[in-house]
Amino acid sequence: MNRERSAWLLSFVLLAIAAFWNPLAAQRDSDYRFVRTLVDIHRQVASNYVEAVDDGKLEQAAIDGMLSALDDPYTIYVPPASRESFDRALEGTFPGVGVQLNQLANGEIEVVTPIDGSPAFRAGVKTGDIILKVNGEPIAGLKIDQVVKKISGEAGSEVVLTVRHATGKQENLKMARGKVVMPTVKGYRRSADDSWDFFVSRDPKVAYLRVTQFTSETYDALRSDIQSLLKNGAKALILDLRWNPGGQLESAVDVVRLFVREGVVVRTKGRNRPESIMRATGQGTLPDFPLLVLVNEHSASAAEVVAGSLLDNKRAWIIGERTYGKGSVQEVVPVEGTDGKLKMTVAYYFLPSGRLVHKRKGASDWGVEPQIKVPMDKDVQEKVMQERAELERFRRPTTQPTTAPTAPSGLDIQLARALEIARVMAVMQPNSARTPATLPAETGGQ
């Protein structure tokens, strides 16, 4: 009997100790202490600080201060006021009519370009149009942000823009505001009819595609464009990922699977996240053809996954400069009690070779290293970006013949190098479909 009572008493003590040292309970107590401290400091400052304080700024600063201790610029709190712009950047969509505007020196509001497939595009808004009225109200003297506010509105509602075309003709264009999808896959230049011209070489046929970001629409658009190009005789493809900040990991994995039939695409692993291995499945993989990928120090995140995976799987030549080194996975979670969101780093990307893409503090090795390095200084980069913007813009209506180049100007030395190699590889088909062990001697590869 005494033994049974002793066993019962020992069990009770052990359970009490277990409950006392329960990690969740300990964490809860720590949370309460932290919150009590924070509330007390806030109360003291709000009541007794020498000048009036803004509670909203104090709260945001407290959150920012805590997250700054992580030394991770990608873990951030998104307050309710910033959610719309955050979601827009994340999804690549936004409500509106789909026009990019500019205010001229004389105060007029000019349409830089309508966005492909947008309500404004369908209604007939053209590059170079001058907006004169919004819903019948003249906008002369207004600032561009005031005009944007007038044009904006709820999806489904209608707006009428009175524009003056480059020909001088005025026209009232009615359109319904809706979901505008920013195209993430672009060609080399606009043709005379404003469709994309994807070819940077006609003989042999070398195609060019630029991916600006990885969103939910990128895979389908890229697959459709490449299939069309192959039917039209493309012998090689240059995929431009320069200045691509990344985007959705799932989109990047799907894009790699377009080109890689089997093998590891990418691994992710974090302190509280088990290793996840994403592989090529062979489903939907395109036929082999010479593939060259352009990257630079502004290629980040999902763009690095695509370039690095294609490199490790020996499916493409990577040309340009070492990538940015943003190889971390963020999850977006709602914050209890508010309409805000927390974007938090939970894992890192690892390429098939095991290479960590992320640039950790003090690291000397990060990102994706091109096999063919072509440095480009900042001044040249700015000129190349300006040239690309002009080539990609809808044409301004004019009776004059176009002067837009039909082939790379030579200013973009990275594209020029890729094109040089692509032409050689295209001529060498079918043996050059997958990347050879060494570059053809004619290219001077290194």
NORLIN-V728192 format. One record per residue. RES is the residue in one small letter. PSI is psi in radians with two decimals (999 if undefined). OMEGA is omega as a letter, one per 20 degrees, with the letter a starting at -180 (NA if undefined). Layout:
res = <RES & RES>
psi = <PSI & PSI>
omega = <OMEGA & OMEGA>
//
This chain:
res = <m & n & r & e & r & s & a & w & l & l & s & f & v & l & l & a & i & a & a & f & w & n & p & l & a & a & q & r & d & s & d & y & r & f & v & r & t & l & v & d & i & h & r & q & v & a & s & n & y & v & e & a & v & d & d & g & k & l & e & q & a & a & i & d & g & m & l & s & a & l & d & d & p & y & t & i & y & v & p & p & a & s & r & e & s & f & d & r & a & l & e & g & t & f & p & g & v & g & v & q & l & n & q & l & a & n & g & e & i & e & v & v & t & p & i & d & g & s & p & a & f & r & a & g & v & k & t & g & d & i & i & l & k & v & n & g & e & p & i & a & g & l & k & i & d & q & v & v & k & k & i & s & g & e & a & g & s & e & v & v & l & t & v & r & h & a & t & g & k & q & e & n & l & k & m & a & r & g & k & v & v & m & p & t & v & k & g & y & r & r & s & a & d & d & s & w & d & f & f & v & s & r & d & p & k & v & a & y & l & r & v & t & q & f & t & s & e & t & y & d & a & l & r & s & d & i & q & s & l & l & k & n & g & a & k & a & l & i & l & d & l & r & w & n & p & g & g & q & l & e & s & a & v & d & v & v & r & l & f & v & r & e & g & v & v & v & r & t & k & g & r & n & r & p & e & s & i & m & r & a & t & g & q & g & t & l & p & d & f & p & l & l & v & l & v & n & e & h & s & a & s & a & a & e & v & v & a & g & s & l & l & d & n & k & r & a & w & i & i & g & e & r & t & y & g & k & g & s & v & q & e & v & v & p & v & e & g & t & d & g & k & l & k & m & t & v & a & y & y & f & l & p & s & g & r & l & v & h & k & r & k & g & a & s & d & w & g & v & e & p & q & i & k & v & p & m & d & k & d & v & q & e & k & v & m & q & e & r & a & e & l & e & r & f & r & r & p & t & t & q & p & t & t & a & p & t & a & p & s & g & l & d & i & q & l & a & r & a & l & e & i & a & r & v & m & a & v & m & q & p & n & s & a & r & t & p & a & t & l & p & a & e & t & g & g & q>
psi = <-0.82 & -0.65 & -0.69 & -0.71 & -0.67 & -0.72 & -0.71 & -0.75 & -0.72 & -0.73 & -0.73 & -0.78 & -0.77 & -0.73 & -0.68 & -0.75 & -0.75 & -0.75 & -0.70 & -0.65 & 0.22 & 2.13 & -0.63 & -0.70 & -0.74 & -0.72 & -0.69 & -0.75 & -0.70 & -0.73 & -0.80 & -0.76 & -0.76 & -0.81 & -0.73 & -0.74 & -0.79 & -0.76 & -0.72 & -0.76 & -0.78 & -0.75 & -0.77 & -0.79 & -0.81 & -0.57 & -0.62 & -0.10 & 2.58 & -0.48 & 2.82 & 2.53 & 2.73 & 1.93 & -0.71 & -0.73 & -0.67 & -0.79 & -0.81 & -0.71 & -0.65 & -0.76 & -0.81 & -0.67 & -0.74 & -0.79 & -0.48 & -0.42 & -0.29 & -0.26 & 0.75 & 1.79 & -0.16 & -0.16 & 1.92 & 2.73 & 2.26 & 1.89 & 2.82 & -0.65 & -0.37 & 0.04 & -0.68 & -0.83 & -0.59 & -0.82 & -0.63 & -0.81 & -0.65 & -0.72 & -0.28 & 0.37 & 2.77 & 2.70 & 2.51 & -2.78 & -0.32 & 1.00 & 2.50 & 2.21 & 2.79 & 2.47 & 2.11 & 2.94 & -0.52 & 0.08 & -0.18 & 2.59 & 2.04 & 2.50 & 1.99 & -0.85 & 2.47 & 2.70 & 2.37 & 2.21 & 0.05 & 2.89 & -0.70 & -0.72 & -0.80 & -0.51 & -0.24 & 0.20 & 2.37 & 2.73 & 2.36 & -0.16 & 2.53 & 2.18 & 2.16 & -0.68 & 2.69 & 2.06 & 0.72 & -0.11 & 2.16 & 2.51 & 0.15 & 2.31 & -0.15 & 2.63 & 2.81 & -0.65 & -0.54 & -0.65 & -0.76 & -0.72 & -0.68 & -0.65 & -0.53 & 2.78 & -3.11 & 2.54 & 2.35 & -0.39 & 2.71 & 2.64 & 2.52 & 2.13 & 2.21 & 2.06 & 2.70 & 1.99 & 2.92 & -0.41 & -0.19 & -0.24 & 2.37 & 2.54 & 2.46 & 2.10 & 2.02 & 2.40 & 2.68 & 2.24 & 2.54 & -2.95 & 2.05 & 2.16 & 2.09 & 2.07 & 2.36 & -0.11 & 2.13 & 2.76 & -2.85 & -0.76 & 2.88 & 2.36 & 3.11 & -0.54 & 0.22 & 0.09 & 2.92 & 2.38 & 2.00 & -0.11 & 2.25 & -0.09 & 2.38 & -0.44 & 1.74 & 2.87 & 1.95 & 2.15 & 2.75 & 2.29 & 2.31 & 2.20 & 2.06 & -0.39 & 2.75 & 1.85 & -3.06 & -0.33 & -0.11 & -0.81 & -0.90 & -0.74 & -0.75 & -0.78 & -0.80 & -0.78 & -0.75 & -0.73 & -0.73 & -0.71 & -0.70 & -0.69 & -0.52 & 0.23 & 0.21 & 2.32 & -0.27 & 2.78 & 2.33 & 2.09 & 2.01 & 1.97 & 0.27 & 2.52 & 0.36 & 2.00 & -0.10 & -2.29 & -2.41 & 2.25 & -0.70 & -0.69 & -0.75 & -0.74 & -0.76 & -0.67 & -0.74 & -0.70 & -0.32 & -0.52 & -0.37 & 2.19 & -0.66 & 2.77 & 3.05 & 2.37 & -0.90 & 2.70 & 2.57 & 2.51 & 2.44 & 3.04 & -0.72 & 0.41 & 2.10 & 2.75 & 2.33 & 2.20 & 2.10 & 2.24 & 2.78 & 2.49 & -0.28 & -0.14 & 2.16 & 0.11 & 2.36 & 2.80 & 2.71 & 2.48 & 2.79 & 2.26 & 2.22 & 2.37 & 2.24 & 2.29 & 2.79 & -2.99 & -0.07 & 0.04 & 2.12 & 2.81 & -2.07 & -0.56 & -0.61 & -0.60 & -0.80 & -0.90 & -0.80 & -0.66 & -0.72 & -0.60 & -0.88 & -0.53 & 0.14 & 0.72 & -0.30 & 2.73 & 2.34 & 2.22 & 2.43 & -2.22 & 2.84 & 2.43 & 3.07 & -0.72 & 0.70 & 1.50 & 0.81 & 2.66 & 2.21 & 2.47 & 2.51 & 2.10 & 2.53 & 2.60 & 2.13 & 2.32 & -0.03 & 3.03 & 0.19 & 3.02 & 2.65 & 2.06 & 1.97 & 2.36 & 2.21 & -0.21 & 2.99 & 2.70 & 2.44 & 2.24 & 2.92 & -0.56 & -0.16 & -0.05 & 2.32 & 2.12 & -0.61 & 2.44 & 1.73 & 2.82 & 2.21 & 0.02 & 2.59 & -0.14 & 2.14 & 3.05 & -2.78 & 2.17 & 2.08 & 2.59 & -0.54 & 1.86 & 2.20 & 1.66 & 2.60 & 2.11 & 2.95 & -0.68 & -0.75 & -0.70 & -0.78 & -0.71 & -0.67 & -0.73 & -0.69 & -0.72 & -0.75 & -0.75 & -0.69 & -0.71 & -0.55 & -0.23 & 2.55 & 2.53 & 2.46 & 2.20 & 2.26 & 2.71 & -0.11 & 2.57 & 2.55 & 2.55 & 0.11 & 2.33 & 2.57 & -0.07 & 2.77 & 2.43 & -0.36 & -0.27 & -0.71 & 1.56 & -0.45 & -0.78 & -0.69 & -0.70 & -0.74 & -0.72 & -0.68 & -0.81 & -0.72 & -0.68 & -0.75 & -0.80 & -0.65 & -0.70 & -0.55 & -0.10 & 2.64 & -0.04 & -0.31 & 0.21 & -0.82 & 2.77 & 2.29 & 2.96 & -0.60 & 2.75 & 2.67 & 2.50 & -0.54 & -0.42 & -0.25 & 0.66 & 2.66 & 999>
omega = <r & a & r & r & r & r & r & a & r & r & r & a & a & r & r & r & r & r & a & a & r & a & a & r & r & r & r & r & r & r & a & r & a & a & r & r & a & a & a & r & r & a & a & a & a & a & a & r & a & r & r & a & r & a & a & r & r & a & a & a & r & r & a & a & r & a & a & r & r & a & a & a & a & r & a & r & r & a & a & a & a & a & a & r & r & r & r & r & a & a & a & r & r & r & r & r & r & r & r & a & r & r & a & a & r & r & a & r & a & r & r & r & r & r & a & r & a & r & r & r & a & a & r & r & a & r & r & r & r & r & a & a & r & a & r & a & r & a & r & r & r & r & a & r & r & r & r & r & r & a & a & r & a & r & r & r & a & r & r & r & r & a & r & a & r & r & a & a & r & a & r & a & a & r & r & r & a & r & a & r & r & r & a & r & a & r & a & a & r & r & a & r & r & r & a & r & a & a & r & r & a & a & i & a & r & a & r & r & r & r & a & a & r & r & a & a & a & a & a & a & a & a & a & a & a & r & r & a & r & r & a & r & r & a & r & a & r & r & a & r & r & a & r & a & r & a & a & r & a & r & r & r & r & r & r & a & r & a & a & a & a & r & a & r & r & r & r & a & r & a & a & r & r & a & r & a & r & a & r & a & a & r & r & r & a & r & r & r & r & a & r & a & r & r & r & a & r & r & a & r & a & r & r & r & a & a & a & r & r & r & a & r & r & a & a & r & r & a & r & a & a & a & a & a & r & a & a & a & r & r & r & a & r & r & a & r & r & r & a & r & r & r & a & r & a & a & r & r & r & a & a & r & a & a & r & a & a & r & r & a & r & a & r & a & a & r & r & r & r & r & a & a & r & a & r & a & a & a & r & r & a & r & r & r & r & r & r & a & r & a & a & a & r & a & r & a & a & r & a & r & a & r & a & a & r & r & a & a & a & r & r & a & r & r & r & r & r & a & r & a & a & r & r & a & r & r & a & a & j & a & a & a & r & a & r & a & r & r & r & a & a & a & a & a & r & NA>
//
